[in-house]
Amino acid sequence: MSNSRRILAWWGIITFLVILSLSLQVQSFAAPEPSSSTTKEKLQNEKLLQETIKLRLENETLQSPWGKVISFGTFLTALAAIIGVVLTFLKQIAERSRQQELDRLQRETESLRRMDEKFTAIIMNLGSESPAIQASAAVSLVSFLKPEYRVFHSQVFMILLANLKIKHLAPINKLLIEVFEKAVRLQVQSAQDAGEQLQLDLSRTFLNRVDLSGLNLSQADIGFAQLQGANLREADLSRVRAMKAHLEKARLSRANLNEGRLRSAYCREAHFHASNLVAADLKEADLSRAEFHQARMQSAHLEKAELRGAKFEEADLNDTYFTDAVLDPEALKSIIKAKNWQKAHFSAAVKVQLDELIAASA
């Protein structure tokens, strides 16, 4: 609708209202007093007419540019109110989350403080003269190896290592070893995750029957360590330093001892089944009744080693050195069942014995 038409419409409405008002005034003076029913009916008609005019006015207002502006303003006001409510709600959520985070950090800090105090007490108790207190302290160390206490892992490992270099009563030593088995695996795994090689110093430790199977212990120092009956199956012990280490009855099957230095080590009845002993130094080692079934022993050095009762069936003895080694008939019979034994190095007297055995078995 154009502006001129709207103006005419407004003038028409105003004119109508003026005429209606004058008409009503004339009637009020000229006409006789109306009855109550007639007055009521006129009032209803007048009310209906006013409502109709009001609706028309509102419709015209909404369709006009100002009406649209007013309508849009009302929408913006409502939208702003909604946004205000949402922002207030989000602010409350953020404040609640921040408070919860602060509460969590406070709880963690308090928990670590208590654990630190407990850890200090355990360290003190490990040095107690009472075996019962020592045992309780050793068992309590396990709780500090949980993932949530990662910050304590290295400290637990170092404390255990220090205590395992001290001769404790057998029951206490056993408990310490059980905790150490868990701690050392966490340390090795942590080093691997960081792409590093853990340099372990286990020299002179008391680790009898410890389970270190499958671990990467490359270049570790286990010199003079007590490892009787230890489980070292499939462990990586390449270039290990094990001078005079006690490995009696240790299980080293499928272990990697490439270039291992086990000079003068005590390995009686140790199992080296399918192990890698290439270029290993076993000079003067006590290997009596040790088992080397299927072991790779190329270029290994066993000069002056004690080898009575040792077994070499199917081991590869190519370029292995047995010069001045102590060999009894049982060990010699086992050697001729090994691979490439003819390419090994023996003392002259031992070589004669081997030739005699071959001739006798022909």
TATAJO-V115007 format. One record per residue. N is the residue number from 1. SS is DSSP state (hx for helix, st for strand, lp for the rest). PSI is psi in radians with two decimals (NA if undefined). D_CENTER is the distance of its C-alpha to the mean C-alpha in Angstrom with 1 decimal. Layout:
n:N ss:SS psi:PSI d_center:D_CENTER
n:N ss:SS psi:PSI d_center:D_CENTER
//
This chain:
n:1 ss:lp psi:2.32 d_center:74.7
n:2 ss:lp psi:2.91 d_center:76.4
n:3 ss:hx psi:-0.67 d_center:77.0
n:4 ss:hx psi:-0.69 d_center:80.8
n:5 ss:hx psi:-0.64 d_center:80.4
n:6 ss:hx psi:-0.73 d_center:78.1
n:7 ss:hx psi:-0.76 d_center:80.7
n:8 ss:hx psi:-0.70 d_center:83.5
n:9 ss:hx psi:-0.76 d_center:81.5
n:10 ss:hx psi:-0.80 d_center:81.0
n:11 ss:hx psi:-0.67 d_center:84.7
n:12 ss:hx psi:-0.76 d_center:85.7
n:13 ss:hx psi:-0.78 d_center:83.5
n:14 ss:hx psi:-0.77 d_center:84.9
n:15 ss:hx psi:-0.76 d_center:88.5
n:16 ss:hx psi:-0.76 d_center:88.0
n:17 ss:hx psi:-0.67 d_center:86.8
n:18 ss:hx psi:-0.83 d_center:89.8
n:19 ss:hx psi:-0.75 d_center:92.3
n:20 ss:hx psi:-0.71 d_center:90.8
n:21 ss:hx psi:-0.76 d_center:91.0
n:22 ss:hx psi:-0.70 d_center:94.6
n:23 ss:hx psi:-0.73 d_center:95.5
n:24 ss:hx psi:-0.64 d_center:94.1
n:25 ss:hx psi:-0.73 d_center:96.0
n:26 ss:hx psi:-0.76 d_center:99.3
n:27 ss:hx psi:-0.62 d_center:98.8
n:28 ss:hx psi:-0.50 d_center:98.2
n:29 ss:hx psi:-0.64 d_center:101.6
n:30 ss:hx psi:-0.63 d_center:103.6
n:31 ss:lp psi:2.73 d_center:102.5
n:32 ss:lp psi:2.90 d_center:103.3
n:33 ss:lp psi:2.08 d_center:100.8
n:34 ss:lp psi:2.74 d_center:98.3
n:35 ss:lp psi:2.88 d_center:97.5
n:36 ss:hx psi:-0.65 d_center:94.2
n:37 ss:hx psi:-0.68 d_center:92.9
n:38 ss:hx psi:-0.70 d_center:93.8
n:39 ss:hx psi:-0.74 d_center:92.1
n:40 ss:hx psi:-0.72 d_center:88.9
n:41 ss:hx psi:-0.71 d_center:88.9
n:42 ss:hx psi:-0.69 d_center:89.4
n:43 ss:hx psi:-0.70 d_center:86.6
n:44 ss:hx psi:-0.73 d_center:84.2
n:45 ss:hx psi:-0.72 d_center:85.4
n:46 ss:hx psi:-0.71 d_center:85.0
n:47 ss:hx psi:-0.72 d_center:81.4
n:48 ss:hx psi:-0.73 d_center:80.6
n:49 ss:hx psi:-0.72 d_center:82.0
n:50 ss:hx psi:-0.68 d_center:80.0
n:51 ss:hx psi:-0.68 d_center:76.8
n:52 ss:hx psi:-0.78 d_center:77.6
n:53 ss:hx psi:-0.72 d_center:78.3
n:54 ss:hx psi:-0.75 d_center:75.0
n:55 ss:hx psi:-0.71 d_center:73.0
n:56 ss:hx psi:-0.74 d_center:74.8
n:57 ss:hx psi:-0.78 d_center:74.2
n:58 ss:hx psi:-0.68 d_center:70.5
n:59 ss:hx psi:-0.77 d_center:70.3
n:60 ss:hx psi:-0.67 d_center:72.1
n:61 ss:hx psi:-0.75 d_center:69.8
n:62 ss:hx psi:-0.58 d_center:66.7
n:63 ss:hx psi:-0.24 d_center:68.1
n:64 ss:lp psi:2.80 d_center:69.1
n:65 ss:hx psi:-0.73 d_center:66.8
n:66 ss:hx psi:-0.59 d_center:66.6
n:67 ss:hx psi:-0.70 d_center:65.6
n:68 ss:hx psi:-0.69 d_center:62.7
n:69 ss:hx psi:-0.79 d_center:61.7
n:70 ss:hx psi:-0.73 d_center:61.9
n:71 ss:hx psi:-0.75 d_center:59.9
n:72 ss:hx psi:-0.66 d_center:57.2
n:73 ss:hx psi:-0.70 d_center:57.1
n:74 ss:hx psi:-0.71 d_center:56.7
n:75 ss:hx psi:-0.77 d_center:53.7
n:76 ss:hx psi:-0.69 d_center:52.1
n:77 ss:hx psi:-0.77 d_center:52.7
n:78 ss:hx psi:-0.73 d_center:51.0
n:79 ss:hx psi:-0.74 d_center:48.1
n:80 ss:hx psi:-0.67 d_center:47.7
n:81 ss:hx psi:-0.75 d_center:47.7
n:82 ss:hx psi:-0.77 d_center:45.0
n:83 ss:hx psi:-0.71 d_center:42.8
n:84 ss:hx psi:-0.76 d_center:43.5
n:85 ss:hx psi:-0.76 d_center:42.3
n:86 ss:hx psi:-0.78 d_center:39.1
n:87 ss:hx psi:-0.70 d_center:38.3
n:88 ss:hx psi:-0.74 d_center:39.0
n:89 ss:hx psi:-0.78 d_center:36.7
n:90 ss:hx psi:-0.67 d_center:33.9
n:91 ss:hx psi:-0.72 d_center:34.5
n:92 ss:hx psi:-0.71 d_center:34.2
n:93 ss:hx psi:-0.78 d_center:30.9
n:94 ss:hx psi:-0.75 d_center:29.6
n:95 ss:hx psi:-0.69 d_center:30.9
n:96 ss:hx psi:-0.75 d_center:29.5
n:97 ss:hx psi:-0.72 d_center:26.0
n:98 ss:hx psi:-0.71 d_center:26.4
n:99 ss:hx psi:-0.70 d_center:27.6
n:100 ss:hx psi:-0.70 d_center:24.7
n:101 ss:hx psi:-0.74 d_center:22.2
n:102 ss:hx psi:-0.70 d_center:24.4
n:103 ss:hx psi:-0.72 d_center:24.5
n:104 ss:hx psi:-0.80 d_center:20.7
n:105 ss:hx psi:-0.67 d_center:20.4
n:106 ss:hx psi:-0.72 d_center:23.3
n:107 ss:hx psi:-0.75 d_center:21.8
n:108 ss:hx psi:-0.74 d_center:18.5
n:109 ss:hx psi:-0.75 d_center:20.8
n:110 ss:hx psi:-0.70 d_center:23.0
n:111 ss:hx psi:-0.77 d_center:20.3
n:112 ss:hx psi:-0.63 d_center:19.0
n:113 ss:hx psi:-0.77 d_center:22.6
n:114 ss:hx psi:-0.72 d_center:23.3
n:115 ss:hx psi:-0.63 d_center:20.4
n:116 ss:hx psi:-0.71 d_center:21.6
n:117 ss:hx psi:-0.71 d_center:25.1
n:118 ss:hx psi:-0.71 d_center:24.0
n:119 ss:hx psi:-0.75 d_center:22.1
n:120 ss:hx psi:-0.70 d_center:25.4
n:121 ss:hx psi:-0.68 d_center:27.4
n:122 ss:hx psi:-0.76 d_center:25.5
n:123 ss:hx psi:-0.72 d_center:26.1
n:124 ss:hx psi:-0.70 d_center:29.7
n:125 ss:hx psi:-0.48 d_center:30.0
n:126 ss:hx psi:-0.44 d_center:28.8
n:127 ss:lp psi:0.15 d_center:32.0
n:128 ss:lp psi:2.72 d_center:34.1
n:129 ss:lp psi:-0.20 d_center:37.2
n:130 ss:lp psi:2.10 d_center:36.5
n:131 ss:hx psi:-0.60 d_center:34.6
n:132 ss:hx psi:-0.75 d_center:33.7
n:133 ss:hx psi:-0.69 d_center:32.0
n:134 ss:hx psi:-0.77 d_center:30.3
n:135 ss:hx psi:-0.77 d_center:29.0
n:136 ss:hx psi:-0.71 d_center:27.8
n:137 ss:hx psi:-0.72 d_center:26.0
n:138 ss:hx psi:-0.74 d_center:24.3
n:139 ss:hx psi:-0.66 d_center:23.0
n:140 ss:hx psi:-0.41 d_center:21.9
n:141 ss:hx psi:-0.44 d_center:19.5
n:142 ss:hx psi:-0.64 d_center:17.2
n:143 ss:hx psi:-0.40 d_center:16.4
n:144 ss:hx psi:0.01 d_center:15.0
n:145 ss:hx psi:0.13 d_center:12.2
n:146 ss:lp psi:2.66 d_center:10.5
n:147 ss:hx psi:-0.63 d_center:7.1
n:148 ss:hx psi:-0.21 d_center:9.7
n:149 ss:hx psi:0.70 d_center:11.6
n:150 ss:hx psi:-0.56 d_center:9.4
n:151 ss:hx psi:-0.39 d_center:12.8
n:152 ss:hx psi:-0.18 d_center:14.6
n:153 ss:hx psi:-0.85 d_center:12.7
n:154 ss:hx psi:-0.67 d_center:15.1
n:155 ss:hx psi:-0.73 d_center:18.0
n:156 ss:hx psi:-0.76 d_center:17.6
n:157 ss:hx psi:-0.81 d_center:17.6
n:158 ss:hx psi:-0.68 d_center:20.7
n:159 ss:hx psi:-0.77 d_center:22.4
n:160 ss:hx psi:-0.77 d_center:22.1
n:161 ss:hx psi:-0.75 d_center:23.3
n:162 ss:hx psi:-0.71 d_center:26.2
n:163 ss:hx psi:-0.49 d_center:27.2
n:164 ss:lp psi:-0.10 d_center:27.0
n:165 ss:lp psi:0.05 d_center:29.6
n:166 ss:lp psi:2.42 d_center:31.9
n:167 ss:lp psi:1.86 d_center:33.8
n:168 ss:lp psi:3.01 d_center:33.0
n:169 ss:lp psi:2.61 d_center:34.7
n:170 ss:hx psi:-0.81 d_center:33.4
n:171 ss:hx psi:-0.68 d_center:31.7
n:172 ss:hx psi:-0.76 d_center:29.9
n:173 ss:hx psi:-0.67 d_center:28.9
n:174 ss:hx psi:-0.74 d_center:27.6
n:175 ss:hx psi:-0.73 d_center:25.3
n:176 ss:hx psi:-0.69 d_center:24.0
n:177 ss:hx psi:-0.70 d_center:23.3
n:178 ss:hx psi:-0.72 d_center:21.4
n:179 ss:hx psi:-0.66 d_center:19.0
n:180 ss:hx psi:-0.65 d_center:19.0
n:181 ss:hx psi:-0.70 d_center:17.9
n:182 ss:hx psi:-0.76 d_center:14.6
n:183 ss:hx psi:-0.74 d_center:14.3
n:184 ss:hx psi:-0.59 d_center:15.4
n:185 ss:hx psi:-0.68 d_center:13.0
n:186 ss:hx psi:-0.67 d_center:10.1
n:187 ss:hx psi:-0.76 d_center:12.4
n:188 ss:hx psi:-0.75 d_center:13.2
n:189 ss:hx psi:-0.71 d_center:9.8
n:190 ss:hx psi:-0.72 d_center:9.2
n:191 ss:hx psi:-0.72 d_center:12.7
n:192 ss:hx psi:-0.73 d_center:12.4
n:193 ss:hx psi:-0.55 d_center:9.8
n:194 ss:lp psi:0.02 d_center:12.3
n:195 ss:lp psi:0.50 d_center:15.1
n:196 ss:lp psi:2.91 d_center:16.7
n:197 ss:lp psi:2.07 d_center:18.5
n:198 ss:lp psi:2.17 d_center:18.0
n:199 ss:lp psi:1.77 d_center:21.5
n:200 ss:lp psi:2.30 d_center:21.9
n:201 ss:st psi:1.64 d_center:25.1
n:202 ss:lp psi:0.34 d_center:25.7
n:203 ss:lp psi:2.43 d_center:29.4
n:204 ss:lp psi:0.43 d_center:31.6
n:205 ss:lp psi:2.75 d_center:28.9
n:206 ss:st psi:1.64 d_center:29.7
n:207 ss:lp psi:0.72 d_center:27.3
n:208 ss:lp psi:2.30 d_center:29.6
n:209 ss:lp psi:0.39 d_center:28.1
n:210 ss:lp psi:2.58 d_center:24.5
n:211 ss:st psi:1.83 d_center:22.1
n:212 ss:lp psi:0.45 d_center:20.6
n:213 ss:lp psi:2.43 d_center:21.1
n:214 ss:lp psi:-0.02 d_center:19.4
n:215 ss:lp psi:2.66 d_center:17.9
n:216 ss:st psi:1.73 d_center:18.7
n:217 ss:lp psi:0.52 d_center:21.2
n:218 ss:lp psi:2.32 d_center:23.3
n:219 ss:lp psi:0.28 d_center:25.9
n:220 ss:lp psi:2.72 d_center:24.9
n:221 ss:st psi:1.93 d_center:27.7
n:222 ss:lp psi:0.41 d_center:28.7
n:223 ss:lp psi:2.34 d_center:32.3
n:224 ss:lp psi:0.14 d_center:34.3
n:225 ss:lp psi:2.63 d_center:31.2
n:226 ss:st psi:1.80 d_center:31.9
n:227 ss:lp psi:0.59 d_center:30.0
n:228 ss:lp psi:2.27 d_center:32.6
n:229 ss:lp psi:0.24 d_center:31.3
n:230 ss:lp psi:2.56 d_center:27.8
n:231 ss:st psi:1.82 d_center:25.8
n:232 ss:lp psi:0.48 d_center:25.0
n:233 ss:lp psi:2.35 d_center:25.3
n:234 ss:lp psi:0.29 d_center:23.9
n:235 ss:lp psi:2.62 d_center:22.5
n:236 ss:st psi:1.82 d_center:23.0
n:237 ss:lp psi:0.52 d_center:25.7
n:238 ss:lp psi:2.35 d_center:27.4
n:239 ss:lp psi:0.47 d_center:29.6
n:240 ss:lp psi:2.55 d_center:28.6
n:241 ss:st psi:1.90 d_center:31.0
n:242 ss:lp psi:0.69 d_center:32.3
n:243 ss:lp psi:2.21 d_center:35.8
n:244 ss:lp psi:0.44 d_center:37.3
n:245 ss:lp psi:2.55 d_center:34.0
n:246 ss:st psi:1.83 d_center:34.7
n:247 ss:lp psi:0.52 d_center:33.3
n:248 ss:lp psi:2.26 d_center:35.9
n:249 ss:lp psi:0.33 d_center:35.0
n:250 ss:lp psi:2.59 d_center:31.5
n:251 ss:st psi:1.91 d_center:30.0
n:252 ss:lp psi:0.45 d_center:29.3
n:253 ss:lp psi:2.33 d_center:29.9
n:254 ss:lp psi:0.36 d_center:28.5
n:255 ss:lp psi:2.67 d_center:27.1
n:256 ss:st psi:1.83 d_center:27.5
n:257 ss:lp psi:0.53 d_center:29.9
n:258 ss:lp psi:2.16 d_center:31.3
n:259 ss:lp psi:0.42 d_center:33.4
n:260 ss:lp psi:2.53 d_center:32.2
n:261 ss:st psi:1.64 d_center:34.5
n:262 ss:lp psi:0.60 d_center:35.4
n:263 ss:lp psi:2.32 d_center:38.9
n:264 ss:lp psi:0.33 d_center:40.6
n:265 ss:lp psi:2.69 d_center:37.6
n:266 ss:st psi:1.80 d_center:38.3
n:267 ss:lp psi:0.59 d_center:37.2
n:268 ss:lp psi:2.30 d_center:39.7
n:269 ss:lp psi:0.36 d_center:38.9
n:270 ss:lp psi:2.63 d_center:35.5
n:271 ss:st psi:2.08 d_center:34.3
n:272 ss:lp psi:0.61 d_center:33.8
n:273 ss:lp psi:2.20 d_center:34.1
n:274 ss:lp psi:0.43 d_center:33.3
n:275 ss:lp psi:2.80 d_center:31.7
n:276 ss:st psi:1.86 d_center:32.0
n:277 ss:lp psi:0.48 d_center:34.4
n:278 ss:lp psi:2.20 d_center:35.8
n:279 ss:lp psi:0.40 d_center:37.5
n:280 ss:lp psi:2.58 d_center:36.1
n:281 ss:st psi:1.83 d_center:38.2
n:282 ss:lp psi:0.49 d_center:39.3
n:283 ss:lp psi:2.36 d_center:42.6
n:284 ss:lp psi:0.25 d_center:44.2
n:285 ss:lp psi:2.62 d_center:41.3
n:286 ss:st psi:1.78 d_center:42.2
n:287 ss:lp psi:0.48 d_center:41.2
n:288 ss:lp psi:2.32 d_center:43.8
n:289 ss:lp psi:0.30 d_center:43.0
n:290 ss:lp psi:2.67 d_center:39.8
n:291 ss:st psi:2.18 d_center:38.9
n:292 ss:lp psi:0.53 d_center:38.3
n:293 ss:lp psi:2.20 d_center:38.7
n:294 ss:lp psi:0.28 d_center:37.8
n:295 ss:lp psi:2.63 d_center:36.3
n:296 ss:st psi:1.97 d_center:36.6
n:297 ss:lp psi:0.44 d_center:38.7
n:298 ss:lp psi:2.27 d_center:40.3
n:299 ss:lp psi:0.33 d_center:41.6
n:300 ss:lp psi:2.65 d_center:40.2
n:301 ss:st psi:2.02 d_center:42.3
n:302 ss:lp psi:0.50 d_center:43.5
n:303 ss:lp psi:2.35 d_center:46.6
n:304 ss:lp psi:0.33 d_center:48.0
n:305 ss:lp psi:2.63 d_center:45.3
n:306 ss:st psi:1.94 d_center:46.1
n:307 ss:lp psi:0.37 d_center:45.8
n:308 ss:lp psi:2.24 d_center:48.1
n:309 ss:lp psi:0.03 d_center:47.0
n:310 ss:lp psi:2.65 d_center:44.1
n:311 ss:st psi:2.30 d_center:43.5
n:312 ss:lp psi:0.31 d_center:43.0
n:313 ss:lp psi:2.22 d_center:43.7
n:314 ss:lp psi:0.18 d_center:42.5
n:315 ss:lp psi:2.64 d_center:40.8
n:316 ss:st psi:1.92 d_center:41.5
n:317 ss:lp psi:0.42 d_center:43.7
n:318 ss:lp psi:2.09 d_center:44.8
n:319 ss:lp psi:0.41 d_center:45.7
n:320 ss:lp psi:2.49 d_center:44.4
n:321 ss:st psi:2.04 d_center:46.3
n:322 ss:lp psi:0.28 d_center:47.9
n:323 ss:lp psi:2.23 d_center:50.6
n:324 ss:lp psi:0.25 d_center:51.9
n:325 ss:lp psi:2.64 d_center:49.2
n:326 ss:st psi:1.95 d_center:50.5
n:327 ss:lp psi:2.24 d_center:50.8
n:328 ss:lp psi:3.02 d_center:52.6
n:329 ss:hx psi:-0.63 d_center:54.1
n:330 ss:hx psi:-0.76 d_center:51.1
n:331 ss:hx psi:-0.67 d_center:48.8
n:332 ss:hx psi:-0.73 d_center:51.4
n:333 ss:hx psi:-0.60 d_center:51.8
n:334 ss:hx psi:-0.64 d_center:48.1
n:335 ss:hx psi:-0.70 d_center:48.1
n:336 ss:lp psi:-0.08 d_center:50.7
n:337 ss:lp psi:0.06 d_center:48.4
n:338 ss:lp psi:2.96 d_center:45.7
n:339 ss:st psi:2.43 d_center:45.4
n:340 ss:lp psi:0.47 d_center:47.3
n:341 ss:hx psi:-0.48 d_center:48.5
n:342 ss:hx psi:-0.39 d_center:51.8
n:343 ss:hx psi:0.07 d_center:49.9
n:344 ss:lp psi:2.96 d_center:48.6
n:345 ss:st psi:2.13 d_center:50.4
n:346 ss:lp psi:2.77 d_center:52.3
n:347 ss:lp psi:2.75 d_center:55.0
n:348 ss:hx psi:-0.75 d_center:58.5
n:349 ss:hx psi:-0.69 d_center:59.2
n:350 ss:hx psi:-0.65 d_center:55.9
n:351 ss:hx psi:-0.67 d_center:56.8
n:352 ss:hx psi:-0.74 d_center:60.1
n:353 ss:hx psi:-0.69 d_center:58.6
n:354 ss:hx psi:-0.73 d_center:56.3
n:355 ss:hx psi:-0.65 d_center:59.3
n:356 ss:hx psi:-0.71 d_center:61.2
n:357 ss:hx psi:-0.71 d_center:58.4
n:358 ss:hx psi:-0.72 d_center:58.3
n:359 ss:hx psi:-0.65 d_center:62.1
n:360 ss:hx psi:-0.54 d_center:62.2
n:361 ss:hx psi:-0.15 d_center:59.7
n:362 ss:lp psi:NA d_center:61.6
//
